[in-house]
């Protein structure tokens, strides 16, 4: 973090990208003030890379964008201009640089909508409407004041103090645009900052206002929280201020501890947070090409125990139980994804599979690690076996060091057997030695459920090491299994 940068040093940093001088010169020619604002400025001080360059013009942002595009083309630069007159904005793309232009504006809000009534305004008006002090910084691009910092709300001091705070009254800020509540928590999570006490109190008071925000906007912020270095911080803040119960009631239902006869179960919400943190700090799965898979592995961690509140029972002589919570969770995943506007494609099925199977490796590791049990797990998990093992190891959060080490040692055995069986069985290209067509021909059957049942029985027998993975052994087993079911072989003419 470099919050001590002088205006001269800021000017030197901006000069590293020629486009800033071109923007400033264009604004000077049109007789208007212009500033680079918001996230790009914030990230200069935080020493973070930033692709988004927002330019505020005290006048017509579209006019400066159009004039800049003409200038770039005269310099034989490829420049693409997009104008959005309804919003009073324009976008200029030149090479890898992308600039968003807007005129300085003043905003007022109707209570039933986050869409503002917009009027032309001053730079001060424009900075007043910003969500957070650290996002309300501006640097002049005009030639005479190039590099001059405007910090109306002491955003630099808040950066130094690792503090999230609103520029104006937080109740007005959050009530006007409730999405700012999630943005405050998201930035606190991404930057590992604390939310100012007055600002946090306003989150609690205004939490019901989140109901006017579209689910698409909400899930965008939640996914950014999920991809932060320590995502649990955001979920805990959402819980503390009461937003979690509104936007994700199934997750909020994990909170709390019940006690019967002096015996309490663990707080499943905080256990889930531990698992999520373990996943966030785990190495990227082998072969991962981007962060997409990591995002959905984190969602699987967040949802792995989502079925526990519905499965929780007190059993006399046993204690608290959560039987079949993984299967209940598996059934809940599609509804959660649908309501929260998460993708209903293979990514949902991936999360659903991991939620369903997350108890299996633990059960195997708790008993004798047999070939048949590991082989069945391998076939059911398929290509996602490495992610499943990563999730299951993250799920070991016991405070009993001896118990935890025993599980980890057994997991090591499971992994060794997985590797051995993967190499020996070549499971990725495994094909049942008996086809459905051969079963129908052998017993004179037409396509029906019996054919599928017999084929599945052969597969189970091979997976469980009851028969060899050969056509001869499989066909012999088929005849025996069919005889048990009263199915007679048809003599071939």
TILUMDREN-390440 format. One record per residue (C-alpha): z, y, x. Coordinates in Angstrom, 3 decimals, decimal comma. Example, Ala and Ser with C-alpha at 12.3 -4.5 7.8 and 13.67 -1.06 7.14 Angstrom:
<nodes>
7,800:-4,500:12,300 $
7,140:-1,060:13,670 $
</nodes>
This chain:
<nodes>
0,000:0,000:0,000 $
-0,963:3,437:1,355 $
0,544:6,054:-0,961 $
0,828:8,592:1,880 $
-2,923:9,219:2,132 $
-3,860:12,898:2,440 $
-6,788:14,542:0,623 $
-8,713:14,557:3,918 $
-8,125:10,823:4,339 $
-9,189:10,185:0,726 $
-12,372:12,172:1,366 $
-13,066:10,019:4,429 $
-12,607:6,827:2,394 $
-14,967:8,038:-0,344 $
-17,560:9,038:2,247 $
-17,881:5,333:3,027 $
-20,006:5,138:-0,121 $
-22,756:7,765:-0,103 $
-23,047:7,694:-3,878 $
-19,838:9,733:-4,306 $
-21,369:12,742:-2,503 $
-24,563:12,316:-4,552 $
-22,519:12,353:-7,770 $
-20,597:15,430:-6,624 $
-23,766:17,279:-5,589 $
-25,389:16,453:-8,937 $
-22,350:17,782:-10,789 $
-22,398:20,976:-8,678 $
-26,066:21,535:-9,515 $
-25,212:21,228:-13,225 $
-22,147:23,480:-12,835 $
-19,580:20,919:-14,014 $
-16,454:19,345:-12,553 $
-16,445:15,597:-11,950 $
-13,815:13,124:-10,772 $
-13,520:9,447:-9,935 $
-10,575:8,201:-12,007 $
-8,449:5,243:-13,020 $
-8,533:1,802:-11,450 $
-10,783:2,659:-8,527 $
-8,396:5,392:-7,384 $
-5,326:3,225:-7,997 $
-6,787:0,413:-5,911 $
-7,491:2,717:-2,960 $
-3,736:3,217:-2,646 $
-2,926:-0,435:-3,363 $
-5,554:-1,519:-0,803 $
-7,235:-3,778:-3,345 $
-10,989:-4,273:-3,760 $
-12,343:-2,597:-6,890 $
-15,816:-2,890:-8,405 $
-15,365:-0,595:-11,406 $
-16,105:3,071:-10,642 $
-15,291:5,379:-13,551 $
-16,459:8,975:-13,375 $
-15,063:11,663:-15,688 $
-17,138:14,810:-16,125 $
-15,703:17,975:-17,665 $
-18,856:18,388:-19,688 $
-21,639:15,879:-20,369 $
-21,125:12,580:-18,565 $
-24,507:11,407:-19,849 $
-26,160:14,540:-18,423 $
-24,784:13,904:-14,924 $
-25,770:10,211:-15,126 $
-29,346:11,096:-16,101 $
-29,681:13,706:-13,349 $
-28,173:11,319:-10,759 $
-30,652:8,589:-11,733 $
-33,604:10,945:-11,243 $
-32,235:11,996:-7,852 $
-31,804:8,385:-6,727 $
-35,352:7,514:-7,770 $
-36,743:10,500:-5,859 $
-34,953:9,061:-2,830 $
-36,849:5,824:-3,550 $
-33,673:4,051:-4,589 $
-33,767:1,507:-7,380 $
-31,504:2,885:-10,099 $
-31,027:1,604:-13,627 $
-29,666:3,908:-16,339 $
-28,069:2,738:-19,607 $
-27,021:5,356:-22,154 $
-24,586:4,646:-25,016 $
-24,804:7,794:-27,129 $
-22,483:6,466:-29,838 $
-19,711:6,279:-27,258 $
-20,759:9,293:-25,188 $
-21,014:7,155:-22,049 $
-23,657:6,143:-19,520 $
-23,919:3,538:-16,790 $
-25,842:3,834:-13,535 $
-26,536:0,780:-11,375 $
-27,807:1,274:-7,865 $
-27,768:-1,807:-5,648 $
-24,285:-3,304:-5,796 $
-22,763:-0,010:-6,986 $
-22,076:0,430:-10,702 $
-20,814:3,737:-12,096 $
-19,577:4,491:-15,617 $
-19,866:8,138:-16,703 $
-17,991:9,760:-19,569 $
-17,187:13,294:-20,585 $
-13,550:14,385:-20,463 $
-12,084:13,925:-23,911 $
-9,101:14,413:-26,139 $
-8,132:11,596:-28,520 $
-6,168:11,289:-31,760 $
-5,507:8,140:-33,749 $
-5,323:6,880:-37,313 $
-2,297:4,586:-37,681 $
-4,353:1,703:-39,079 $
-6,859:1,599:-36,226 $
-6,967:1,701:-32,426 $
-10,342:3,465:-32,576 $
-9,683:7,083:-31,625 $
-11,042:10,302:-33,078 $
-12,685:11,807:-29,990 $
-13,221:15,468:-29,094 $
-14,408:17,176:-25,921 $
-11,481:18,011:-23,665 $
-10,263:19,061:-20,236 $
-9,436:16,809:-17,292 $
-5,779:17,175:-18,268 $
-6,575:15,963:-21,809 $
-8,415:12,981:-20,373 $
-5,589:11,981:-18,047 $
-3,036:12,419:-20,855 $
-4,712:9,654:-22,860 $
-4,446:7,076:-20,040 $
-2,302:3,989:-20,566 $
-0,197:4,036:-17,377 $
0,737:6,594:-14,722 $
-0,831:4,444:-11,989 $
-4,109:4,555:-13,939 $
-3,955:8,336:-14,512 $
-5,005:9,360:-10,990 $
-8,181:11,330:-10,262 $
-10,027:12,436:-7,114 $
-12,443:15,378:-7,157 $
-16,062:14,727:-6,175 $
-17,282:18,356:-6,227 $
-18,236:19,583:-2,755 $
-15,590:22,324:-2,379 $
-12,708:20,072:-3,481 $
-14,101:16,673:-2,389 $
-11,224:14,205:-1,895 $
-8,583:16,309:-3,659 $
-6,093:14,114:-5,559 $
-4,827:14,990:-9,042 $
-1,623:13,141:-9,920 $
-0,190:14,785:-13,045 $
2,383:12,063:-13,810 $
3,616:11,071:-10,343 $
1,735:7,791:-10,404 $
2,026:7,533:-6,604 $
5,822:7,585:-6,822 $
5,653:4,839:-9,453 $
3,483:2,777:-7,092 $
6,027:3,227:-4,319 $
8,796:2,188:-6,712 $
6,715:-0,738:-8,074 $
7,125:0,690:-11,564 $
5,010:0,489:-14,713 $
5,384:3,593:-16,895 $
3,320:5,469:-19,488 $
2,161:9,067:-18,790 $
3,456:10,411:-22,119 $
5,966:9,224:-24,729 $
5,621:5,389:-24,655 $
6,183:5,110:-28,418 $
3,157:7,336:-29,058 $
1,117:5,654:-26,305 $
1,719:2,146:-27,672 $
1,533:3,050:-31,339 $
-1,802:4,854:-30,849 $
-3,386:1,888:-29,056 $
-1,204:-1,265:-29,174 $
-3,456:-3,048:-26,677 $
-1,752:-0,854:-24,082 $
1,394:-2,955:-24,566 $
-0,399:-6,046:-23,266 $
-2,031:-4,011:-20,505 $
1,383:-2,783:-19,356 $
2,635:-6,376:-19,119 $
-0,609:-7,538:-17,523 $
-0,494:-4,901:-14,769 $
3,200:-5,580:-14,156 $
2,301:-9,257:-13,727 $
-0,771:-8,763:-11,526 $
0,945:-6,232:-9,244 $
4,438:-7,786:-9,408 $
5,844:-4,448:-10,634 $
8,755:-3,890:-13,014 $
8,331:-2,180:-16,369 $
10,296:1,060:-16,675 $
13,311:0,661:-18,990 $
12,225:3,328:-21,484 $
8,711:1,893:-21,518 $
10,040:-1,641:-22,099 $
12,240:-0,475:-24,984 $
9,110:1,005:-26,574 $
7,378:-2,378:-26,227 $
10,138:-3,907:-28,344 $
10,050:-1,132:-30,946 $
6,258:-1,210:-31,334 $
5,608:-4,953:-31,061 $
4,518:-5,322:-34,705 $
1,651:-2,885:-34,016 $
-0,096:-5,618:-32,000 $
-1,246:-7,094:-35,327 $
-4,054:-4,508:-35,598 $
-5,607:-5,674:-32,295 $
-8,452:-8,188:-32,391 $
-7,747:-11,661:-31,030 $
-10,657:-11,315:-28,576 $
-8,931:-8,310:-26,952 $
-5,595:-10,123:-26,847 $
-6,946:-13,285:-25,239 $
-8,767:-11,249:-22,593 $
-5,428:-9,785:-21,477 $
-3,663:-13,166:-21,674 $
-6,301:-14,786:-19,455 $
-5,808:-12,022:-16,888 $
-2,065:-12,691:-16,993 $
-2,791:-16,403:-16,528 $
-4,794:-15,755:-13,368 $
-2,139:-13,543:-11,749 $
-0,358:-14,907:-8,659 $
2,820:-15,421:-10,733 $
1,711:-15,771:-14,370 $
5,137:-16,766:-15,682 $
6,329:-13,184:-15,157 $
3,942:-11,973:-17,863 $
4,885:-14,706:-20,355 $
8,604:-14,023:-19,824 $
8,055:-10,292:-20,426 $
6,079:-11,110:-23,585 $
9,024:-13,213:-24,729 $
11,663:-10,605:-23,844 $
10,000:-7,821:-25,828 $
9,237:-9,989:-28,873 $
5,436:-9,931:-28,568 $
5,239:-13,657:-27,800 $
6,567:-14,720:-31,206 $
3,806:-12,663:-32,852 $
0,788:-13,571:-30,730 $
1,731:-17,136:-29,717 $
4,419:-18,572:-32,043 $
3,926:-22,168:-30,819 $
4,885:-21,150:-27,276 $
7,810:-19,034:-28,498 $
9,068:-22,111:-30,399 $
9,786:-23,773:-27,033 $
12,536:-21,227:-26,341 $
16,214:-21,972:-26,711 $
18,643:-24,841:-26,313 $
20,390:-26,932:-28,958 $
23,673:-28,737:-28,361 $
25,024:-31,752:-30,253 $
28,269:-33,503:-29,292 $
28,356:-31,447:-26,122 $
24,894:-32,594:-25,029 $
22,114:-30,030:-24,688 $
18,430:-30,395:-23,907 $
16,743:-28,148:-21,347 $
15,065:-24,901:-22,373 $
11,477:-26,101:-22,663 $
10,058:-22,578:-22,434 $
11,557:-21,961:-19,002 $
10,642:-25,497:-17,938 $
7,039:-24,669:-18,916 $
7,238:-21,475:-16,866 $
8,328:-23,532:-13,840 $
5,418:-25,928:-14,317 $
2,977:-23,015:-14,643 $
4,302:-21,474:-11,425 $
3,993:-24,824:-9,636 $
0,354:-25,032:-10,729 $
-0,321:-21,408:-9,732 $
0,957:-22,092:-6,219 $
-0,809:-25,466:-5,866 $
-3,967:-25,740:-3,738 $
-7,273:-25,336:-5,590 $
-8,403:-28,810:-6,729 $
-10,819:-30,483:-4,334 $
-14,422:-29,651:-5,127 $
-13,535:-26,581:-7,210 $
-16,368:-24,045:-7,031 $
-14,758:-21,116:-8,831 $
-11,607:-20,063:-10,651 $
-12,801:-21,300:-14,062 $
-11,261:-24,719:-13,644 $
-8,073:-23,207:-12,294 $
-7,735:-21,070:-15,427 $
-7,983:-24,117:-17,712 $
-5,630:-26,158:-15,543 $
-3,126:-23,323:-15,994 $
-3,685:-23,420:-19,757 $
-3,014:-27,169:-19,664 $
0,244:-26,454:-17,833 $
1,202:-23,830:-20,426 $
0,495:-26,219:-23,311 $
1,616:-29,533:-21,830 $
4,908:-29,579:-23,807 $
3,705:-27,573:-26,809 $
4,445:-30,562:-29,093 $
8,139:-30,768:-28,167 $
9,561:-28,518:-30,930 $
7,903:-30,711:-33,590 $
8,973:-33,986:-31,956 $
12,560:-33,036:-31,083 $
15,166:-35,446:-32,498 $
18,828:-36,200:-31,882 $
19,407:-39,959:-31,656 $
22,986:-41,209:-31,716 $
23,783:-43,084:-28,532 $
20,571:-41,857:-26,878 $
20,676:-38,079:-27,038 $
17,788:-35,659:-27,402 $
14,336:-37,241:-27,596 $
10,803:-35,868:-27,717 $
8,885:-39,054:-28,511 $
5,090:-38,699:-28,596 $
5,238:-34,964:-27,883 $
2,114:-35,367:-25,749 $
0,130:-36,790:-28,687 $
1,417:-34,090:-31,035 $
0,438:-31,510:-28,417 $
-3,027:-33,053:-28,129 $
-3,527:-32,536:-31,882 $
-2,249:-28,942:-31,698 $
-4,582:-27,814:-28,894 $
-7,779:-27,389:-30,987 $
-5,999:-25,282:-33,617 $
-4,408:-23,097:-30,943 $
-7,737:-22,597:-29,166 $
-9,508:-21,814:-32,439 $
-6,941:-19,263:-33,603 $
-6,647:-17,568:-30,215 $
-10,454:-17,353:-29,798 $
-10,450:-19,578:-26,739 $
-13,619:-21,652:-26,149 $
-13,992:-24,710:-28,383 $
-16,231:-26,539:-25,888 $
-15,582:-28,854:-22,943 $
-12,874:-26,507:-21,669 $
-10,790:-27,118:-24,790 $
-11,382:-30,882:-24,506 $
-10,307:-30,747:-20,859 $
-7,002:-29,061:-21,773 $
-6,546:-31,456:-24,691 $
-7,073:-34,468:-22,423 $
-4,551:-33,262:-19,838 $
-1,947:-32,508:-22,528 $
-2,469:-35,993:-23,995 $
-2,274:-37,844:-20,658 $
0,359:-35,810:-18,820 $
3,120:-38,385:-19,417 $
1,093:-41,351:-18,170 $
1,351:-40,888:-14,386 $
5,075:-40,169:-14,759 $
5,569:-43,416:-16,696 $
3,613:-45,326:-14,049 $
5,569:-43,721:-11,210 $
8,869:-44,585:-12,927 $
8,024:-48,290:-12,957 $
6,183:-50,723:-10,691 $
2,873:-49,145:-9,700 $
0,443:-51,894:-10,751 $
-3,324:-52,011:-10,282 $
-3,933:-52,464:-14,011 $
-1,857:-49,418:-15,035 $
-3,480:-47,205:-12,428 $
-6,961:-48,508:-13,260 $
-6,494:-47,697:-16,955 $
-5,266:-44,199:-16,063 $
-8,251:-43,734:-13,781 $
-10,750:-44,651:-16,460 $
-9,087:-42,532:-19,158 $
-8,740:-39,422:-16,973 $
-12,200:-39,817:-15,442 $
-13,385:-36,839:-13,400 $
-10,167:-34,957:-14,237 $
-7,830:-37,407:-12,515 $
-7,046:-35,048:-9,603 $
-6,164:-32,192:-11,977 $
-4,022:-34,546:-14,075 $
-2,082:-35,670:-11,004 $
-1,649:-32,030:-9,967 $
-0,237:-31,201:-13,420 $
2,086:-34,189:-13,421 $
3,501:-33,392:-10,002 $
4,032:-29,789:-11,148 $
5,913:-31,191:-14,168 $
8,659:-32,604:-11,942 $
11,211:-29,786:-12,131 $
14,431:-31,799:-11,991 $
17,304:-30,076:-10,200 $
18,492:-33,522:-9,055 $
16,993:-33,665:-5,555 $
17,303:-37,447:-5,237 $
15,591:-38,049:-8,603 $
12,857:-35,530:-7,816 $
12,165:-37,083:-4,415 $
11,989:-40,555:-5,950 $
9,334:-39,381:-8,401 $
7,369:-37,628:-5,645 $
7,475:-40,748:-3,461 $
6,247:-42,893:-6,353 $
3,530:-40,341:-7,112 $
2,381:-40,793:-3,533 $
2,000:-44,514:-4,236 $
0,051:-43,766:-7,413 $
-2,294:-41,484:-5,476 $
-2,814:-44,151:-2,791 $
-3,651:-46,756:-5,429 $
-5,981:-44,314:-7,164 $
-7,871:-43,757:-3,937 $
-8,035:-47,481:-3,216 $
-9,268:-48,374:-6,723 $
-11,781:-45,515:-6,774 $
-13,347:-46,887:-3,606 $
-13,095:-50,545:-4,634 $
-14,212:-50,296:-8,283 $
-16,692:-47,445:-7,934 $
-15,423:-46,336:-11,362 $
-17,708:-43,280:-11,602 $
-20,731:-45,547:-12,076 $
-18,920:-48,440:-13,790 $
-20,849:-50,175:-16,568 $
-19,499:-52,887:-18,854 $
-21,053:-56,176:-17,649 $
-21,668:-57,154:-21,298 $
-23,831:-54,805:-23,348 $
-23,649:-54,316:-27,088 $
-27,134:-55,804:-27,424 $
-26,013:-59,022:-25,681 $
-23,001:-59,305:-27,993 $
-25,204:-58,907:-31,089 $
-27,714:-61,437:-29,799 $
-25,017:-63,963:-28,858 $
-23,359:-63,932:-32,287 $
-26,252:-62,910:-34,507 $
-24,623:-59,603:-35,431 $
-26,177:-56,344:-36,496 $
-24,654:-53,032:-35,281 $
-21,069:-52,933:-36,622 $
-17,457:-52,240:-35,671 $
-16,906:-55,828:-34,481 $
-19,437:-55,315:-31,677 $
-17,564:-52,253:-30,450 $
-14,204:-54,046:-30,698 $
-15,446:-56,959:-28,584 $
-16,930:-54,628:-26,010 $
-13,629:-52,687:-25,821 $
-11,683:-55,943:-25,429 $
-13,817:-56,851:-22,402 $
-13,270:-53,405:-20,905 $
-9,487:-53,636:-21,436 $
-9,357:-57,084:-19,829 $
-11,207:-55,830:-16,743 $
-9,138:-52,631:-16,467 $
-5,906:-54,614:-16,755 $
-7,081:-57,089:-14,075 $
-6,899:-60,050:-16,494 $
-10,481:-61,001:-15,629 $
-12,840:-60,239:-12,775 $
-15,396:-57,475:-13,081 $
-18,342:-59,911:-13,219 $
-20,805:-60,959:-15,927 $
-19,721:-64,610:-15,711 $
-16,014:-63,856:-16,195 $
-16,733:-61,267:-18,888 $
-19,020:-63,609:-20,874 $
-16,459:-66,422:-20,768 $
-13,797:-63,997:-22,006 $
-16,174:-62,792:-24,760 $
-16,624:-66,319:-26,120 $
-12,860:-66,910:-26,101 $
-12,134:-63,578:-27,782 $
-14,818:-64,155:-30,445 $
-13,430:-67,609:-31,213 $
-9,959:-66,112:-31,796 $
-11,549:-63,769:-34,349 $
-13,476:-66,553:-36,084 $
-16,853:-65,394:-34,826 $
-19,259:-68,218:-34,023 $
-21,910:-68,204:-31,312 $
-25,474:-68,517:-32,601 $
-27,454:-71,306:-30,993 $
-30,622:-69,946:-29,429 $
-33,894:-71,656:-30,518 $
</nodes>
